[in-house]
């Protein structure tokens, strides 16, 4: 048990252990549209996506591929943390606005 304490200290102090060190990307939803429609991220790196609903009604960020879903009331901002992604394009959408609420995360 005594040898676990130094290991835990190293893990807690390592650079990757702090969520504030993660890159953060902003995504706004207004009138059923995402802005920007395409979010470019670095492949192989964890990141935070902060989603803000600037519109008058409920909105949603959902990605079946990435297994993420976030429903936002008007004026609400919340964040999601994503595991490192392989290079590629990952679709997301807003179920409340299926015709206009389409976007993608592009990892490269």
C-alpha positions in Angstrom: 0.0 0.0 0.0 2.9 2.4 0.8 4.1 2.2 -2.8 0.8 3.3 -4.2 0.9 6.8 -2.7 3.9 8.0 -4.8 2.3 6.6 -7.9 -1.0 8.4 -7.2 0.9 11.6 -6.6 2.7 11.3 -10.0 -0.6 10.6 -11.8 -2.4 13.5 -10.2 0.5 15.9 -11.0 1.0 14.8 -14.6 0.2 17.3 -17.3 -2.6 15.3 -18.8 -4.4 14.9 -15.5 -5.9 18.4 -15.4 -9.1 19.1 -17.4 -8.1 22.7 -17.7 -5.2 21.8 -19.9 -7.5 20.5 -22.6 -8.2 22.5 -25.7 -11.7 23.9 -25.7 -13.8 24.5 -28.8 -16.9 26.7 -28.7 -20.1 25.7 -30.5 -23.2 28.0 -30.6 -26.8 27.0 -31.5 -29.2 29.7 -32.6 -32.4 29.4 -34.7 -31.8 25.7 -35.2 -28.3 26.2 -36.7 -24.8 25.4 -35.4 -22.0 28.0 -35.5 -19.6 26.9 -36.7 -21.1 24.0 -38.7 -17.6 22.3 -38.7 -15.4 22.1 -35.7 -11.8 21.2 -36.5 -9.9 19.3 -33.7 -6.5 17.7 -33.4 -6.7 13.9 -33.8 -5.4 11.8 -30.9 -6.0 14.6 -28.3 -8.7 14.9 -25.7 -10.8 18.1 -25.9 -13.7 19.9 -24.5 -16.6 21.1 -26.6 -18.6 24.0 -24.9 -22.1 24.2 -26.4 -24.2 27.3 -25.9 -27.9 27.6 -26.8 -28.3 31.2 -27.9 -31.8 30.7 -29.3 -35.3 31.1 -27.9 -36.2 27.4 -27.7 -34.7 24.1 -26.7 -31.8 22.7 -28.8 -29.7 19.6 -28.8 -26.2 18.4 -29.6 -26.3 14.8 -30.5 -23.8 12.4 -32.2 -24.6 8.8 -32.6 -21.1 8.0 -33.8 -19.5 9.6 -30.8 -22.2 8.5 -28.4 -22.8 12.0 -27.0 -26.1 13.8 -26.4 -26.8 17.2 -24.7 -30.2 18.9 -24.5 -30.0 22.6 -23.8 -32.7 25.0 -22.6 -32.6 28.5 -24.0 -29.6 30.5 -22.6 -27.8 27.4 -21.2 -24.2 26.6 -21.8 -22.7 23.2 -21.0 -19.5 21.3 -21.9 -18.7 17.8 -23.1 -15.3 16.1 -22.9 -14.3 13.9 -25.9 -11.7 11.1 -25.9 -8.9 11.3 -28.5 -10.4 10.7 -31.9 -8.9 9.0 -35.0 -8.6 11.2 -38.0 -12.0 11.6 -39.8 -15.3 13.4 -39.9 -17.9 12.8 -37.2 -21.5 14.0 -37.7 -23.6 15.7 -35.1 -27.2 17.1 -35.3 -30.0 18.8 -33.4 -33.2 16.6 -33.2 -35.3 19.6 -32.5 -34.2 21.2 -35.8 -33.5 18.2 -38.2 -33.6 20.3 -41.4 -31.1 23.0 -40.4 -29.3 21.6 -37.3 -26.4 19.6 -38.9 -22.7 19.8 -38.3 -19.5 17.8 -38.0 -16.4 17.5 -36.0 -13.3 17.0 -38.2 -10.3 15.4 -36.5 -7.0 15.8 -38.4 
